[in-house]
Amino acid sequence: MSATSPVVAFLGLGAMGAGMVSRLLDEGYGVTIWNRSRPAIDALAAREGVTVASSPAEAFGACELVHSMLADDAALLSVFDDELLTSVPPGRVHINHSTISPSAAHELAERHARHGVGYVQAPVLGRSTIAATGGLLVVASGDPSAVAAAMPSLEALGQKTWNLGDDVAMASVVKIAVNYSLISAMQSIAESVSLVEATGIDASEFVEILTHTAFSGAAHKGYAPIIAEKRYEPVGFAMSLGLKDLGLAEAAAAERGVSLPIAPVLHELFEAALADADLSALDWSAVAEITRRRSGL
């Protein structure tokens, strides 16, 4: 780390946020970190290039670019309120990586604009287990000047970044739609695996056939083996966040008059998984176990 190394701040050090900070450090960035709880800070604080901020306001004071990865709409709207944004020095840009509703993205952009702070919506695609490797994909939208300022650090974080234009909601809609497709894919895998297991066929052999032919993409090659082998730990994405993102897809579709016929079925399955003490703390792909159990497997 040299005196000329770029420095950014990162707020929110869950599994995904911590992995993203590690990636930025590996790419030569200095990173000022903040998190609500101390253990996550301690896990990174000893690394070269890391500085700890005592508050989001201190992070904004120290860095022109502030990345964040918080849990949901409520967390973002609570932290990035008018009181905080009033104190932010001119020329700062906030890059939000959380998956949030289009309406929350618009509200955050309006708040930031009132105080002269740039805002970029930039959710990431990929599991937290690959965040530190640079394997994430990024979709970004927002004011063109803010996106331009954010682009170098976004490109450092992942293998590809798509600029979806100046409407901050566009990145949210795309991320929500991608997650809806993933949820739908996991359910189709669960049903197919249950079908072959019921006939005595080895699930792993079936998955090898499935992913070798028609379904060779990352979703099936990633999740089908996990479901076939019931490898739901370590958790790459929490079950509760899966239901949250499904709800975001349902709300976005309702606002635009779009029909999602299988969404109610998926919603009920996630609620059942979260109500089960054995499944609720596992990876979101463990929702497949509800289909297995209902199939008598």
C-alpha positions as CSV (number, residue, x, y, z in Angstrom):
1,M,0.0,0.0,0.0
2,S,1.5,3.3,-1.1
3,A,0.8,6.9,-0.3
4,T,-0.8,7.2,-3.8
5,S,-3.1,4.2,-3.4
6,P,-6.8,5.0,-3.9
7,V,-8.8,5.0,-0.7
8,V,-12.6,4.3,-0.3
9,A,-14.9,3.7,2.6
10,F,-17.0,0.6,3.1
11,L,-20.0,0.5,5.4
12,G,-21.5,-2.8,6.4
13,L,-19.3,-5.9,6.9
14,G,-21.6,-8.9,6.7
15,A,-20.4,-11.9,4.7
16,M,-20.8,-10.1,1.4
17,G,-19.4,-6.7,2.5
18,A,-16.4,-8.3,4.2
19,G,-15.6,-10.2,1.1
20,M,-15.9,-7.1,-1.0
21,V,-13.5,-5.2,1.3
22,S,-11.0,-8.0,1.0
23,R,-11.2,-7.7,-2.8
24,L,-10.6,-4.0,-2.8
25,L,-7.6,-4.4,-0.5
26,D,-6.2,-7.1,-2.8
27,E,-6.7,-4.7,-5.7
28,G,-4.5,-2.1,-4.0
29,Y,-7.2,0.1,-2.4
30,G,-7.0,1.5,1.1
31,V,-10.4,1.0,2.8
32,T,-11.9,2.9,5.7
33,I,-14.5,0.5,7.3
34,W,-17.5,0.9,9.5
35,N,-20.0,-1.7,10.9
36,R,-22.6,-1.6,13.6
37,S,-21.0,-4.5,15.5
38,R,-17.4,-4.8,16.5
39,P,-16.5,-8.5,15.6
40,A,-16.8,-7.9,11.9
41,I,-14.5,-4.8,12.2
42,D,-11.9,-6.8,14.2
43,A,-11.8,-9.5,11.6
44,L,-10.5,-6.9,9.0
45,A,-8.8,-4.2,11.1
46,A,-5.4,-5.9,11.2
47,R,-5.1,-6.0,7.4
48,E,-2.7,-3.5,5.8
49,G,-4.6,-0.6,4.2
50,V,-7.6,-0.8,6.6
51,T,-8.6,2.2,8.7
52,V,-11.6,2.0,11.1
53,A,-14.2,4.8,11.2
54,S,-16.2,5.4,14.3
55,S,-19.3,6.4,12.3
56,P,-20.7,6.8,8.8
57,A,-20.1,10.5,9.1
58,E,-16.5,10.0,9.8
59,A,-16.2,7.6,6.8
60,F,-17.7,10.3,4.6
61,G,-15.4,12.9,6.0
62,A,-12.3,10.7,5.2
63,C,-13.2,9.4,1.7
64,E,-14.7,10.8,-1.5
65,L,-16.2,7.4,-2.4
66,V,-18.3,5.5,0.2
67,H,-19.5,2.0,-0.6
68,S,-22.2,0.3,1.5
69,M,-23.7,-3.1,1.9
70,L,-26.6,-3.0,4.5
71,A,-29.4,-5.5,4.9
72,D,-32.5,-3.9,3.4
73,D,-34.6,-0.8,2.7
74,A,-35.1,0.0,6.4
75,A,-31.4,-0.2,7.2
76,L,-30.4,2.0,4.3
77,L,-33.1,4.6,5.0
78,S,-32.2,4.7,8.7
79,V,-28.5,5.1,8.3
80,F,-28.5,7.5,5.3
81,D,-30.9,10.0,6.7
82,D,-31.0,13.8,6.3
83,E,-29.1,14.3,9.5
84,L,-26.1,12.3,8.2
85,L,-26.2,13.7,4.7
86,T,-26.3,17.3,5.9
87,S,-22.9,16.7,7.4
88,V,-21.3,15.2,4.3
89,P,-18.6,17.3,2.6
90,P,-19.2,18.4,-1.0
91,G,-18.2,16.1,-3.8
92,R,-18.8,12.8,-2.0
93,V,-20.4,9.8,-3.8
94,H,-22.3,7.0,-2.0
95,I,-22.3,3.6,-3.9
96,N,-25.0,1.3,-2.5
97,H,-24.6,-2.4,-3.1
98,S,-27.7,-3.6,-1.2
99,T,-30.7,-5.2,-2.9
100,I,-33.5,-2.7,-2.2
101,S,-36.8,-1.8,-3.7
102,P,-37.0,0.7,-6.6
103,S,-38.9,3.1,-4.4
104,A,-36.2,3.0,-1.7
105,A,-33.6,3.6,-4.4
106,H,-35.5,6.7,-5.6
107,E,-36.0,8.0,-2.1
108,L,-32.3,7.6,-1.3
109,A,-31.3,9.3,-4.5
110,E,-33.6,12.2,-3.7
111,R,-32.2,12.6,-0.2
112,H,-28.6,12.5,-1.4
113,A,-29.4,15.1,-4.2
114,R,-30.9,17.5,-1.6
115,H,-27.5,17.6,0.1
116,G,-25.3,17.6,-2.9
117,V,-24.1,14.0,-2.4
118,G,-23.8,11.7,-5.4
119,Y,-25.7,8.4,-5.3
120,V,-25.2,5.2,-7.3
121,Q,-27.3,2.1,-7.0
122,A,-24.9,-0.8,-7.7
123,P,-26.2,-4.2,-6.4
124,V,-23.9,-7.2,-7.0
125,L,-24.7,-10.6,-8.6
126,G,-23.1,-13.7,-7.0
127,R,-22.7,-15.5,-3.7
128,S,-20.8,-14.0,-0.8
129,T,-18.4,-16.9,-1.1
130,I,-16.9,-15.4,-4.3
131,A,-16.9,-11.8,-3.3
132,A,-13.2,-11.8,-2.2
133,T,-12.1,-13.4,-5.5
134,G,-13.4,-10.8,-7.9
135,G,-16.1,-13.1,-9.3
136,L,-19.0,-10.8,-8.6
137,L,-21.0,-9.0,-11.3
138,V,-22.2,-5.5,-10.8
139,V,-25.2,-3.6,-12.2
140,A,-25.1,0.1,-11.7
141,S,-27.4,3.1,-12.3
142,G,-27.5,6.7,-11.2
143,D,-26.3,10.2,-12.1
144,P,-23.8,9.8,-14.9
145,S,-21.1,11.8,-13.0
146,A,-21.5,9.8,-9.9
147,V,-21.4,6.5,-11.8
148,A,-18.3,7.7,-13.6
149,A,-16.6,8.4,-10.3
150,A,-17.6,5.0,-8.9
151,M,-16.6,3.0,-12.0
152,P,-12.9,2.3,-11.1
153,S,-13.7,0.8,-7.7
154,L,-16.7,-1.1,-9.2
155,E,-14.5,-2.6,-11.8
156,A,-12.0,-3.6,-9.1
157,L,-14.8,-5.4,-7.2
158,G,-16.0,-7.7,-9.9
159,Q,-15.4,-9.3,-13.3
160,K,-17.9,-7.1,-15.2
161,T,-20.0,-4.0,-14.5
162,W,-23.1,-2.9,-16.5
163,N,-24.1,0.8,-16.5
164,L,-27.9,0.7,-16.8
165,G,-28.4,4.5,-17.1
166,D,-29.3,7.5,-15.0
167,D,-32.5,6.1,-13.3
168,V,-31.3,4.6,-10.0
169,A,-34.2,2.2,-9.9
170,M,-33.0,0.3,-13.0
171,A,-30.2,-1.5,-11.2
172,S,-32.6,-2.5,-8.4
173,V,-35.1,-3.9,-10.9
174,V,-32.5,-5.9,-12.7
175,K,-31.0,-7.3,-9.5
176,I,-34.5,-8.2,-8.2
177,A,-35.3,-9.9,-11.5
178,V,-32.1,-11.9,-11.5
179,N,-32.8,-13.1,-7.9
180,Y,-36.4,-14.1,-8.9
181,S,-34.9,-16.2,-11.8
182,L,-32.5,-17.8,-9.3
183,I,-35.3,-18.6,-6.9
184,S,-37.4,-20.1,-9.7
185,A,-34.4,-22.1,-10.9
186,M,-33.8,-23.5,-7.4
187,Q,-37.4,-24.6,-7.2
188,S,-37.4,-26.3,-10.6
189,I,-34.2,-28.1,-9.5
190,A,-35.8,-29.2,-6.2
191,E,-38.8,-30.6,-8.0
192,S,-36.7,-32.4,-10.6
193,V,-34.4,-33.9,-8.0
194,S,-37.4,-35.0,-5.9
195,L,-38.8,-36.7,-9.0
196,V,-35.7,-38.7,-9.8
197,E,-35.0,-39.5,-6.1
198,A,-38.5,-41.0,-5.8
199,T,-37.6,-43.4,-8.6
200,G,-34.3,-44.5,-7.0
201,I,-32.0,-42.5,-9.3
202,D,-29.0,-41.0,-7.7
203,A,-29.5,-37.2,-7.4
204,S,-25.9,-36.4,-8.1
205,E,-25.8,-38.5,-11.2
206,F,-29.0,-36.8,-12.4
207,V,-27.5,-33.3,-11.8
208,E,-24.4,-34.3,-13.8
209,I,-26.7,-35.2,-16.7
210,L,-28.8,-32.0,-16.2
211,T,-25.9,-29.6,-16.2
212,H,-24.0,-31.4,-19.0
213,T,-26.8,-30.9,-21.5
214,A,-29.6,-28.3,-21.4
215,F,-28.8,-26.5,-18.2
216,S,-25.1,-25.7,-18.2
217,G,-25.3,-22.1,-16.8
218,A,-24.0,-20.9,-13.4
219,A,-27.3,-21.1,-11.6
220,H,-27.8,-24.8,-12.3
221,K,-24.2,-25.8,-12.0
222,G,-23.9,-23.8,-8.8
223,Y,-27.1,-24.8,-7.1
224,A,-28.0,-28.2,-8.4
225,P,-25.1,-30.0,-6.7
226,I,-25.8,-28.1,-3.5
227,I,-29.4,-29.3,-3.5
228,A,-28.6,-32.9,-4.7
229,E,-26.0,-33.3,-2.0
230,K,-27.8,-31.2,0.7
231,R,-24.7,-29.0,1.2
232,Y,-26.4,-26.0,2.6
233,E,-23.5,-24.8,4.7
234,P,-21.5,-22.6,4.7
235,V,-24.3,-20.1,4.0
236,G,-23.8,-18.2,0.8
237,F,-27.1,-16.3,1.1
238,A,-29.4,-16.3,4.0
239,M,-32.9,-17.8,3.8
240,S,-34.5,-14.7,5.3
241,L,-32.8,-12.6,2.6
242,G,-34.2,-14.9,-0.1
243,L,-37.7,-14.2,1.1
244,K,-37.0,-10.5,1.3
245,D,-35.8,-10.5,-2.3
246,L,-38.8,-12.6,-3.4
247,G,-41.0,-10.0,-1.8
248,L,-39.2,-7.2,-3.6
249,A,-39.9,-9.0,-6.9
250,E,-43.6,-9.4,-6.0
251,A,-43.9,-5.7,-5.1
252,A,-42.1,-4.5,-8.2
253,A,-44.3,-6.6,-10.4
254,A,-47.5,-5.4,-8.7
255,E,-46.5,-1.8,-9.2
256,R,-46.0,-2.4,-12.9
257,G,-49.0,-4.7,-13.5
258,V,-46.8,-7.7,-14.3
259,S,-48.1,-11.2,-13.5
260,L,-45.8,-13.6,-11.6
261,P,-47.9,-16.7,-11.5
262,I,-45.5,-18.9,-9.5
263,A,-44.5,-16.2,-7.0
264,P,-47.2,-17.2,-4.5
265,V,-46.0,-20.8,-4.5
266,L,-42.4,-19.7,-4.0
267,H,-43.4,-17.3,-1.2
268,E,-45.2,-20.1,0.7
269,L,-42.2,-22.4,0.4
270,F,-39.8,-19.8,1.8
271,E,-42.2,-19.0,4.7
272,A,-42.4,-22.8,5.5
273,A,-38.6,-23.0,5.4
274,L,-38.2,-20.0,7.7
275,A,-40.7,-21.5,10.1
276,D,-38.6,-24.7,10.3
277,A,-35.8,-24.5,12.9
278,D,-33.7,-27.0,11.0
279,L,-33.8,-25.0,7.8
280,S,-34.1,-21.3,8.7
281,A,-30.4,-20.8,9.4
282,L,-29.2,-22.6,6.3
283,D,-28.4,-21.3,2.8
284,W,-31.5,-20.1,0.9
285,S,-31.2,-23.1,-1.4
286,A,-32.3,-25.3,1.5
287,V,-35.8,-24.2,0.7
288,A,-35.6,-27.3,-1.6
289,E,-36.0,-29.5,1.5
290,I,-39.6,-28.4,1.8
291,T,-40.4,-29.9,-1.6
292,R,-38.4,-33.1,-0.7
293,R,-40.4,-33.5,2.6
294,R,-43.7,-32.9,0.9
295,S,-42.7,-35.6,-1.6
296,G,-42.1,-38.0,1.2
297,L,-38.3,-38.1,0.6
